[in-house]
Amino acid sequence: MVTKKDKRHSGYITPAAIVSKKDLEKYNLVIDRFYDDWLNYRDGFRDWFRDFKLIKRIGGKIKCRMYPELIEKRLRMNLKQKKLLKRRITMKNRRKFF
């Protein structure tokens, strides 16, 4: 089974049917999938150094040499997100006990 995430990243979409499913079966019609990169447009913006809401692993020696200031910022934002995650977990566990 294909997950929603896999469908979004593949770029292939199935257009919505205008007629009912009974009519599709009755007249033996098939809705073909086609490639549409517009749905994946925002995924290109979620780059490894721009989206600071996720904790991301930094890899690749070329990237490290090319953007040292972005690497430092990425590491700081990873630490910040780890602290926030730890804070959320402790607050969640505190609420369970009270």
Backbone as JSON, one array per atom type, in Angstrom:
{
  "sequence": "MVTKKDKRHSGYITPAAIVSKKDLEKYNLVIDRFYDDWLNYRDGFRDWFRDFKLIKRIGGKIKCRMYPELIEKRLRMNLKQKKLLKRRITMKNRRKFF",
  "N": [[0.84, -1.18, 0.0], [0.51, 2.2, -0.77], [1.65, 5.03, 0.91], [0.38, 8.24, 2.05], [2.39, 10.12, 2.13], [4.3, 9.05, 0.36], [2.89, 9.24, -2.02], [2.71, 12.02, -2.26], [5.37, 12.76, -2.61], [6.03, 11.52, -4.95], [4.94, 12.83, -7.14], [3.05, 12.09, -8.99], [-0.36, 12.3, -9.76], [-3.85, 11.53, -9.35], [-6.55, 12.64, -11.08], [-9.64, 14.07, -9.86], [-12.73, 12.36, -10.17], [-15.4, 13.26, -12.33], [-17.76, 12.11, -13.02], [-19.95, 9.52, -11.71], [-18.89, 6.6, -9.83], [-20.17, 4.3, -10.64], [-20.86, 4.86, -13.29], [-18.3, 5.0, -14.38], [-17.49, 2.32, -14.2], [-19.52, 1.15, -15.72], [-19.2, 2.14, -18.36], [-16.66, 1.38, -18.77], [-14.43, 3.06, -18.19], [-11.26, 4.58, -17.52], [-9.35, 6.37, -15.23], [-6.5, 8.05, -15.81], [-3.31, 8.4, -14.28], [-1.17, 11.25, -13.88], [1.87, 13.15, -14.18], [2.55, 15.73, -11.98], [4.28, 18.34, -10.98], [3.67, 20.5, -9.44], [2.37, 19.97, -7.04], [4.42, 19.06, -5.48], [5.82, 21.31, -5.04], [6.22, 22.87, -2.68], [7.77, 21.16, -1.14], [10.33, 21.45, -2.1], [11.13, 23.76, -0.9], [11.63, 23.03, 1.69], [14.34, 22.81, 2.73], [17.53, 21.54, 3.84], [18.76, 23.43, 5.45], [16.99, 25.49, 5.84], [14.49, 24.95, 7.04], [13.72, 25.08, 10.24], [12.2, 23.78, 12.12], [12.4, 21.1, 12.39], [14.43, 18.44, 13.66], [17.37, 17.84, 12.23], [19.71, 15.72, 10.61], [23.0, 16.48, 9.8], [24.79, 16.01, 6.94], [27.33, 15.04, 4.62], [30.25, 16.11, 3.18], [30.76, 18.1, 1.36], [28.69, 19.99, 1.61], [29.24, 20.9, 4.17], [31.63, 22.27, 3.85], [30.91, 24.25, 2.07], [28.91, 25.92, 3.22], [29.57, 27.1, 5.98], [28.54, 28.88, 7.95], [25.82, 28.41, 7.86], [25.74, 25.79, 8.68], [26.52, 26.03, 11.36], [24.34, 27.5, 12.36], [22.32, 25.65, 11.86], [23.06, 23.61, 13.65], [22.74, 24.96, 16.08], [19.97, 25.41, 16.0], [19.06, 22.78, 15.99], [19.81, 22.01, 18.59], [18.16, 23.74, 20.03], [15.61, 22.8, 19.27], [15.75, 20.25, 20.37], [15.87, 20.84, 23.1], [13.35, 22.06, 23.39], [11.72, 19.88, 22.77], [12.35, 18.14, 24.85], [11.39, 19.66, 26.98], [8.64, 19.7, 26.39], [8.01, 16.99, 26.67], [8.54, 16.53, 29.41], [6.65, 18.27, 30.56], [4.31, 17.05, 29.67], [4.47, 14.59, 30.97], [4.34, 15.47, 33.62], [1.72, 16.4, 33.81], [0.34, 14.01, 33.75], [0.72, 12.91, 36.25], [-0.59, 14.6, 37.99]],
  "CA": [[0.0, 0.0, 0.0], [1.28, 3.43, -0.88], [1.24, 6.0, 1.91], [0.09, 9.58, 1.57], [3.68, 10.8, 1.95], [4.9, 8.54, -0.88], [2.15, 9.83, -3.14], [3.05, 13.43, -2.36], [6.73, 12.93, -3.09], [6.23, 10.94, -6.28], [4.58, 13.82, -8.14], [1.96, 11.59, -9.8], [-1.66, 12.49, -9.13], [-5.02, 11.03, -10.05], [-7.55, 13.69, -11.01], [-10.93, 13.7, -9.28], [-13.71, 11.95, -11.18], [-16.57, 14.12, -12.44], [-18.92, 11.22, -13.08], [-20.0, 8.57, -10.6], [-18.08, 5.39, -9.97], [-20.98, 3.34, -11.4], [-20.71, 5.17, -14.71], [-16.94, 4.62, -14.78], [-17.49, 0.87, -14.4], [-20.47, 0.81, -16.77], [-18.63, 2.46, -19.66], [-15.28, 0.87, -18.77], [-13.52, 4.21, -18.26], [-10.14, 4.56, -16.58], [-8.74, 7.68, -15.0], [-5.04, 7.88, -15.84], [-2.49, 9.27, -13.45], [-0.2, 12.03, -14.63], [2.9, 13.78, -13.36], [2.3, 17.14, -11.71], [5.27, 18.74, -9.99], [3.2, 21.63, -8.64], [2.05, 19.49, -5.7], [5.68, 18.91, -4.76], [6.53, 22.58, -5.09], [6.64, 23.32, -1.35], [8.8, 20.27, -0.62], [11.62, 21.98, -2.49], [11.5, 24.81, 0.03], [12.0, 22.47, 2.98], [15.73, 22.43, 2.53], [18.19, 21.08, 5.06], [19.19, 24.53, 6.3], [15.97, 26.53, 5.97], [13.38, 24.56, 7.89], [14.31, 24.89, 11.56], [11.26, 23.14, 13.02], [12.74, 19.69, 12.49], [15.8, 18.11, 14.03], [17.9, 17.18, 11.04], [21.1, 15.27, 10.63], [23.8, 17.17, 8.79], [25.7, 15.06, 6.32], [27.95, 15.47, 3.37], [31.41, 16.99, 3.41], [30.69, 19.25, 0.45], [27.82, 20.98, 2.21], [29.9, 21.47, 5.34], [32.64, 23.22, 3.4], [30.33, 25.34, 1.3], [28.09, 26.81, 4.02], [29.89, 26.89, 7.4], [27.67, 29.66, 8.83], [24.53, 27.73, 7.91], [25.93, 24.59, 9.49], [26.49, 26.46, 12.76], [22.96, 27.84, 12.68], [21.57, 24.39, 11.88], [23.39, 22.93, 14.9], [22.07, 25.7, 17.16], [18.52, 25.17, 15.94], [18.84, 21.41, 16.44], [19.86, 22.02, 20.05], [16.96, 24.42, 20.5], [14.46, 21.91, 19.11], [15.9, 19.15, 21.34], [15.45, 21.38, 24.39], [11.9, 22.22, 23.37], [11.12, 18.56, 22.81], [12.52, 17.64, 26.22], [10.47, 20.43, 27.81], [7.28, 19.23, 26.12], [7.84, 15.64, 27.24], [8.45, 16.65, 30.87], [5.35, 18.86, 30.9], [3.3, 16.05, 29.41], [4.56, 13.61, 32.05], [3.87, 16.12, 34.84], [0.25, 16.43, 33.78], [-0.17, 12.67, 34.0], [0.79, 12.6, 37.68], [-1.45, 15.48, 38.79]],
  "C": [[0.88, 1.24, 0.0], [0.75, 4.43, 0.15], [1.01, 7.37, 1.28], [1.4, 10.34, 1.28], [4.35, 10.35, 0.65], [4.2, 9.12, -2.1], [2.56, 11.27, -3.35], [4.43, 13.61, -2.97], [6.94, 12.36, -4.49], [5.91, 11.95, -7.38], [3.46, 13.37, -9.05], [0.65, 11.77, -9.06], [-2.74, 11.85, -10.0], [-6.08, 12.12, -9.96], [-8.87, 13.17, -10.45], [-11.92, 13.37, -10.41], [-14.91, 12.89, -11.15], [-17.84, 13.29, -12.45], [-18.86, 10.23, -11.93], [-19.16, 7.33, -10.9], [-18.84, 4.32, -10.78], [-20.84, 3.59, -12.91], [-19.32, 4.82, -15.23], [-16.87, 3.12, -15.08], [-18.38, 0.46, -15.57], [-19.87, 1.02, -18.16], [-17.15, 2.07, -19.79], [-14.26, 2.01, -18.98], [-12.45, 4.1, -17.19], [-9.57, 5.97, -16.46], [-7.24, 7.47, -14.9], [-4.37, 8.87, -14.9], [-1.54, 10.05, -14.34], [0.74, 12.74, -13.66], [2.6, 15.27, -13.23], [3.27, 17.57, -10.62], [4.82, 19.92, -9.15], [2.86, 21.2, -7.22], [3.3, 19.32, -4.86], [6.43, 20.22, -4.64], [7.04, 23.0, -3.72], [7.73, 22.42, -0.78], [10.19, 20.74, -1.0], [12.09, 23.1, -1.57], [11.97, 24.27, 1.37], [13.43, 21.93, 2.9], [16.36, 22.1, 3.88], [18.66, 22.22, 5.94], [18.13, 25.61, 6.48], [14.87, 26.19, 6.94], [13.93, 24.2, 9.27], [13.36, 24.24, 12.55], [11.56, 21.67, 13.23], [14.19, 19.52, 12.94], [16.36, 17.28, 12.88], [19.37, 16.83, 11.21], [21.83, 15.99, 9.5], [24.81, 16.18, 8.25], [26.28, 15.63, 5.05], [29.07, 16.46, 3.61], [31.37, 18.23, 2.53], [29.84, 20.35, 1.05], [28.49, 21.67, 3.39], [30.95, 22.5, 4.94], [32.03, 24.45, 2.74], [29.61, 26.37, 2.17], [28.4, 26.66, 5.51], [28.97, 27.67, 8.33], [26.29, 29.03, 8.94], [24.61, 26.45, 8.72], [25.87, 24.94, 10.97], [25.07, 26.79, 13.19], [22.1, 26.59, 12.78], [21.81, 23.64, 13.2], [22.72, 23.62, 16.09], [20.56, 25.43, 17.18], [18.18, 23.72, 16.31], [18.85, 21.33, 17.95], [18.61, 22.66, 20.64], [15.74, 23.5, 20.4], [14.54, 20.72, 20.07], [15.49, 19.61, 22.72], [13.94, 21.54, 24.47], [11.18, 20.88, 23.44], [11.2, 17.97, 24.22], [11.55, 18.35, 27.16], [9.03, 19.95, 27.62], [7.03, 17.86, 26.75], [7.72, 15.71, 28.75], [7.12, 17.26, 31.3], [4.21, 17.86, 30.69], [3.29, 15.01, 30.53], [4.1, 14.2, 33.38], [2.36, 16.14, 34.92], [-0.35, 15.08, 34.08], [-0.23, 12.38, 35.5], [-0.14, 13.46, 38.52], [-2.89, 15.37, 38.4]]
}
